[in-house]
């Protein structure tokens, strides 16, 4: 099971973008696409008719195994 830490930016955008944290976790655990991003790692995951994009830090702010800092997330 993964645990999420949320940046202030993400916390502010989450309600505006109607982000489901289960979708964020699923994208991290089982991404359809994963690639480096200047801010960390960017993953994409198809959820229903939408695709969620999540940018998270895998190393710099990861202080425990299974814990990820979510920088931003949005639906395409």
C-alpha positions in Angstrom: 0.0 0.0 0.0 1.3 3.4 -0.9 1.0 6.6 1.1 0.8 10.0 -0.5 2.1 13.4 0.7 0.4 16.3 -1.1 2.0 19.6 -2.0 0.2 22.8 -1.2 -0.2 23.3 -5.0 -1.9 19.9 -5.4 -4.1 20.4 -2.4 -5.4 23.7 -3.9 -6.0 22.2 -7.3 -7.5 18.9 -6.2 -11.1 20.2 -5.6 -11.0 22.4 -8.7 -10.0 19.4 -10.8 -12.2 16.9 -9.0 -9.2 14.5 -8.5 -9.9 11.1 -7.0 -7.0 10.0 -4.8 -7.7 6.4 -5.7 -7.0 7.3 -9.3 -3.7 8.9 -8.3 -2.6 5.8 -6.4 -3.7 3.5 -9.2 -1.7 5.6 -11.7 1.5 5.3 -9.5 1.1 1.6 -8.9 0.0 0.5 -12.4 0.8 3.3 -14.9 0.0 2.9 -18.6 2.9 5.3 -19.3 5.8 6.4 -17.1 8.6 8.8 -18.0 11.0 11.3 -16.3 9.8 14.8 -15.8 11.9 17.8 -14.6 10.0 17.8 -11.4 10.2 14.0 -10.8 8.2 11.3 -12.6 5.2 11.7 -14.8 2.7 8.8 -15.2 -0.5 8.4 -17.1 -3.4 6.0 -16.5 -6.7 5.5 -18.3 -9.6 5.7 -15.8 -12.9 5.2 -17.5 -13.2 7.6 -20.3 -10.5 9.9 -19.0 -6.8 9.7 -18.5 -5.2 10.9 -15.3 -1.7 12.4 -15.4 0.2 12.5 -12.1 3.6 14.1 -11.4 5.3 13.0 -8.3 8.7 12.9 -6.7 10.2 9.5 -6.4 13.5 10.3 -4.7 14.1 13.8 -3.4 11.1 13.9 -1.0 10.6 10.2 -0.5 11.4 9.6 3.1 9.8 6.2 3.5 9.3 3.2 1.3 5.9 3.4 -0.4 5.5 7.2 0.3 5.2 9.6 -2.6 5.1 13.4 -2.8 2.4 14.4 -5.3 3.3 17.5 -7.1 0.3 17.8 -9.4 -2.4 15.7 -11.1 -5.0 16.4 -13.7 -7.4 14.6 -16.1 -7.0 14.8 -19.9 
